[in-house]
Amino acid sequence: MRELEKPDLGKFLNSLDIVAMRKKHLEQVMDIERRAYPNPWTRSVFESELSQGATRSYIVALHGRAVTGYCGTLYVIDEAHITNIAVDPSWQRMYIGTRLMSETVRRAWERQIQAITLEVRVSNFKAQKLYQMFGFQPAGIRKGYYQENNEDALIMWAYDIDSSEYHERVKSIEANAGIVVESARRRRRHLWS
């Protein structure tokens, strides 16, 4: 896939539909999961997560009917834990991860979440850079967290995500990527009605 110019990229990002993950998406999600991770989740794990209701939020980025990426979040009181995020390798470098993170944060705001955490491989500098852009900072190490190669996980946290400063940070990220949140939300409401 060729890299798009910024105006086309913004148009592309806003053409994505970010919707709740459903069982009908799982075949494509599993394909991405297998290509993105050496130790992928099973379909039954995703089905279990989807059945958890209000304590979980799983979203997919759709280009037409194609799932281009997904993100899962676990909510506990006023904190959120991003359980997984992946972009189809053939759709990477198109800011889909940025779009998914933006939507994940916005959904956390709706739930009055104050802090978000996640784990990332210590060797995955590309993902760490994305998370740092969203205000995540290293907070510790989970030794041997990734069992297939005993790699450590970097624990990252973003605090005070309910603050006006954090809201401005996210709005700036969206503006720089050409993401127009209001039109995307209007379009989604239209699709659901």
C-alpha positions in Angstrom: 0.0 0.0 0.0 1.5 3.3 -1.0 1.9 6.1 1.6 -0.8 8.8 1.2 -0.2 12.5 1.2 -1.4 14.2 4.4 -4.7 15.6 3.0 -5.6 12.2 1.7 -4.5 10.6 4.9 -6.9 12.8 6.9 -9.7 11.9 4.5 -8.8 8.3 4.9 -8.7 8.4 8.7 -12.1 10.1 8.8 -13.6 7.6 6.4 -12.8 4.8 8.9 -15.7 3.7 11.0 -14.7 3.0 14.6 -17.4 0.7 16.0 -17.8 -1.8 18.8 -16.3 -5.1 18.0 -18.9 -7.8 17.4 -18.6 -11.6 16.9 -19.0 -11.0 13.1 -15.6 -9.1 13.2 -13.7 -11.9 14.9 -12.5 -13.8 11.8 -10.7 -10.7 10.6 -9.6 -9.8 14.1 -8.1 -13.3 14.5 -6.2 -12.9 11.2 -4.7 -9.6 12.4 -4.0 -11.1 15.9 -2.1 -14.1 14.4 0.0 -11.8 12.1 0.7 -9.2 14.8 1.6 -11.3 17.8 3.9 -14.3 18.2 1.5 -15.6 21.0 -1.9 -14.5 19.8 -5.1 -14.6 21.8 -7.6 -17.3 20.9 -11.0 -16.7 19.5 -12.5 -18.0 22.8 -10.5 -15.3 24.7 -12.0 -12.6 22.5 -15.5 -14.1 22.8 -15.1 -14.1 26.6 -13.9 -10.5 26.6 -16.9 -9.4 24.4 -19.3 -11.1 26.9 -18.0 -9.1 29.8 -20.3 -6.2 29.1 -19.8 -2.9 30.8 -16.3 -3.7 32.2 -14.8 -4.0 28.6 -14.7 -2.0 25.5 -13.5 -3.5 22.2 -13.5 -1.5 19.1 -12.5 -2.1 15.5 -11.5 0.3 12.7 -13.4 -0.5 9.5 -12.5 0.5 6.0 -15.6 -0.6 4.3 -16.1 -4.0 5.6 -12.4 -4.7 6.2 -11.2 -4.7 9.8 -7.9 -2.7 9.7 -7.2 -2.7 13.4 -8.7 -3.1 16.9 -8.2 -2.1 20.5 -9.5 -3.6 23.7 -9.9 -1.9 27.1 -10.7 -3.2 30.6 -12.3 -0.7 33.0 -11.9 -0.9 36.8 -13.5 2.0 38.8 -11.8 5.1 37.5 -8.9 3.4 35.7 -8.6 1.7 32.3 -6.2 -1.0 31.1 -5.6 -1.3 27.4 -5.5 -5.1 27.0 -4.5 -5.1 23.3 -4.2 -3.0 20.2 -3.1 -4.1 16.8 -3.2 -2.8 13.2 -3.3 -5.1 10.2 0.4 -5.2 9.0 -0.7 -4.3 5.5 -2.5 -1.1 6.8 0.3 0.1 9.1 1.8 3.6 8.8 -1.6 5.0 8.1 -2.2 6.4 11.6 -4.9 3.7 12.3 -3.2 3.1 15.7 -3.5 6.8 16.4 -7.1 6.8 15.5 -7.8 3.8 17.7 -5.9 5.3 20.6 -7.9 8.6 20.2 -11.2 6.8 20.2 -10.1 4.7 23.2 -9.2 7.8 25.2 -12.5 9.5 24.2 -14.5 6.5 25.4 -12.5 6.6 28.7 -13.5 10.2 29.1 -17.2 9.3 28.7 -16.7 6.9 31.6 -14.9 9.5 33.7 -11.7 7.5 33.7 -8.7 9.3 35.3 -5.8 7.0 34.3 -5.0 4.5 31.7 -2.3 1.8 31.7 -0.9 -0.8 29.3 2.1 -3.1 28.8 4.3 -3.0 25.8 7.4 -5.0 24.8 10.6 -3.3 25.9 11.8 -3.8 22.3 8.7 -2.2 20.6 10.0 1.3 20.3 7.4 2.2 17.6 4.5 1.4 19.9 6.2 3.1 22.8 6.5 6.3 20.7 2.7 6.2 20.0 1.9 5.7 23.6 4.3 8.5 24.7 2.5 10.8 22.2 -0.7 10.1 24.2 1.1 11.0 27.5 2.0 7.5 28.7 5.1 7.3 30.7 7.2 4.3 31.9 6.2 3.2 35.4 7.9 -0.2 35.8 8.9 -3.5 34.2 7.1 -6.9 34.2 10.0 -9.4 34.0 9.5 -12.2 31.4 5.9 -11.1 30.7 6.0 -12.3 27.1 6.3 -16.1 27.6 7.2 -17.1 24.1 10.6 -15.4 24.4 10.7 -14.3 28.0 10.8 -10.6 27.0 10.1 -8.0 29.6 7.1 -5.7 29.4 7.3 -2.0 30.0 4.4 -0.8 32.1 3.2 2.6 31.0 0.6 4.9 32.6 -1.2 8.1 31.5 -2.5 10.0 34.5 -5.0 12.8 34.8 -6.6 12.0 31.4 -9.7 13.9 32.7 -7.7 17.2 32.9 -8.1 20.0 30.4 -4.4 19.8 29.6 -4.8 16.1 28.6 -7.9 16.9 26.5 -5.9 19.6 24.7 -3.1 17.1 24.1 -5.5 14.6 22.4 -7.2 17.3 20.4 -3.7 18.4 19.1 -2.8 14.8 18.2 -6.1 14.5 16.3 -5.6 17.8 14.5 -2.1 16.9 13.5 -3.3 13.6 12.1 -6.2 15.3 10.3 -8.8 13.5 12.4 -12.1 15.3 12.6 -13.8 13.7 15.6 -17.2 15.5 15.4 -17.9 14.4 11.8 -16.9 10.8 12.6 -19.3 10.8 15.6 -22.1 12.3 13.5 -21.6 9.7 10.8 -21.6 6.9 13.4 -24.8 8.2 14.9 -26.3 8.1 11.4 -25.2 4.6 10.9 -26.7 3.4 14.2 -30.1 5.1 13.6 
